[in-house]
Amino acid sequence: MDLLKFITAGSVDDGKSTLIGRLLYDTNSVLDDQLEAIQQANRKNNDGTLDLAILTDGLKAEREQGITIDVAYKYFQTKKRKFIIADAPGHIQYTRNMVTGASNADLAIILIDARKGVVEQTRRHSFIVALLATPHVLICVNKMDMVDYDQAVFDKVKDDYERLRESLNIQQVDYIPVSALKGDNIVSWSANMPWYAGKPMLDFLETVAINRVSETAKARFPVQWVIRPQTDELHDYRGYAGRVIGGTFQVGDPIVVLPSSFSSTIKRIELATNELDIAENGASVVIHLADNIDIGRGDILVKQYELPPVSQQFEADICWMDTKPLDLKQVYLLQHHSKLTKIKILDILYRIDIQTLGKANGGDFGLNDIGQIQFKSAEPLTIEPYKENKSNGGAILIDPRNHLTVAALMVTKSE
């Protein structure tokens, strides 16, 4: 069965957790013990009905404050599709958490309060979605029940977001008017909005087409471990363990090892105790080569005719995740797949002003700031532009002083 991974985002109190709770509740995806727990909970809506947001607010602080702090993952399925939902925080303080949740999403659902329209967090979340090259965006104009299901309100929000979409170059956007609290247009079409002729949200999620082929077309195999038992039984065994992150690898394929540029051919592919003729994208396998060459953890196997750039200097979009601002004098660590190397920040090219979406210079680069940075690494990296190959164009930045992840980065240019 097909799997759709999507994230919900929006400003505080736009109703993200209620929307997901309603979706789970109305598709009978809530376990009996969970249903009993929320029925006994103190949180109720003004009309006395169950507060379905409690289904995704797992942290005690979230339940007490009525806000989402961390990304909550939920799983459900219908007869047509399986789903993984990432419910992202709406507060600006937790924007960094949204980057984590959105990094692997096929679809982003951005909620907009019908009473407030497009606000700063809408722009921020939309910018992150564009930055992460999320293939599809669904705008849910929520709380339509609070504006008397007025089509003019929905049309104004749609027009305002269209202008934002064009400035961010988001390719595919759809719009649905909903009320998560009342269940309008969530699982079934709502008679309260006869002017809306589109699909309800669940029908949309079950049928939306997501094209993943272009992002994973080029074959890449980062080596996670070199298996060399050196026992009497397996004296000559030398295998390279990892996961295929794009394309396919087949026995007999000519390959190149990067960054060393050594070449060989694939002699054997193992999956557990079985031998394969071909390793598909996403498969965790052990690859054996015809030649004994120097390969280490962090190297990448690629096909001879699909060579990515190898460089020590590149530019990347980053989202800063640390409370301490970026320090130009500090040497950081870059984690790209299983490769860890020292990296120096050469220059802050610009920061993004979320209000205007313009480029700003000067000032500290602090928590939740988004911008473009120029880097130089201590070792050559096999890294590609993120929008050409998401699997091989992303990395994280680590502060060696406390081993905290301080930034997520998406490569834009490799020199």
C-alpha positions, 0 to 999 in steps of 0.5 A: 500500500502507498505511504504518504508522509505529511506535516501540519504547520501553522500559527499558534491556535490555528487548530493543527492538533484539533485537525489531526485529532478530528481526522483520526477520530472520524476515520476510527483510528483512535484506540479504545484506551485512547478514546477512554482517556480523552473522554475522562480528560478535563479538557473540553470545548466550549460546547462540552464536546471532546477536545480532540487536540489532546490526541496529539498533545503528548507532553504534559506541558503541551496539555497544560498550555494547550500548545504544541511544543515538539513534533508529534508523529501519528500513524493511520491508514484507510483502504486506499493509503497509509499515512504518517502525520507530523504535527509541527509546533506553531509558536515561533520559539519552536520553528526549528522543530518544524524543520525536523518534521518537514525534512522528509514530508511529501506534503505540507498542510499549512493551516490558516485561521479564517479570522486572521488570514496570512500572518508572519508564521504562515510566511515563515512556515511557507518559506521553510516548505519552499526551502525544503523543496516539499513537493505539494502544499495544501492550505486548510483555511480553518475555523470557517464556522467562526466566520459563518462559512463565508466564501468571501473570507475564504477567497480573500485568504486564497488570494493573499496566499497566492501572492505569497506562493508566487514570491516563494515559487511554490509550484503545487498548492491546493486550498480547502475550507474546513472547520476542524472543531465541527468536522466540516470538509475533514472526512466528508463534504460539508453542507455548510459550504455548498459553494465549495466544489472540491474534495474533503481533506481525507479524499484529497490525502487519499488521492493526491499524486506525489512524484518522488522519482526525480528526487531519487533518480541518481544512485547513491550509496553512503558507506555506513560501515566496512564489514571485515570479520578477519576470521578463518571462516570469513578470511577474505570477506570485505563488504560495505554496509549502507542504505541506497538513497537513490536509484538502483545498484545492480551486480555488474554495475561499474561504480566510482568511490568518492571522494577518492575516485577509485573505480570498480564493479559490483560483484555481489549484493547481500540483504541479510542471508540472501543475495540480490541481483539489484538493490532498490532505493531505500534498501539496506544492503551489503555491497561487495566489489570486484577490487580491494580498494581503500574505502572507509565509513563516510565514502559514497559509491555512485555509478560511473555515469552519475558523478556528483561534485566533490568539493571543500567549499560550498554555499547552503541555506541554513536554519539556525537551531541554537540559542547561542548565535552563530559564531564566525570564529568557531570551527563546527562539525558537519554531519553528512550521512555517516561522514563527520568533518570539521567545517569553517564558516567563511561568510554570512551571505544574508539572512531572510527578513520573514516579514518582507521575505527580503535579504538582510545583512548584518546583525547576529544570526540567531535562533530560528534565523534562516539565511545563506552561508558560505562554508569550507570543509576540512575534507572533500565532500560528495555533496549536491544541491538540495533541490537537485538531490534531496537525499544527498544535499542536506546535512546538519551542523554540530557544535563540538563544545557541547555536541548539540545540533545547531543548524540544518543546512540545504546545499545550494551551490558546490564550488 
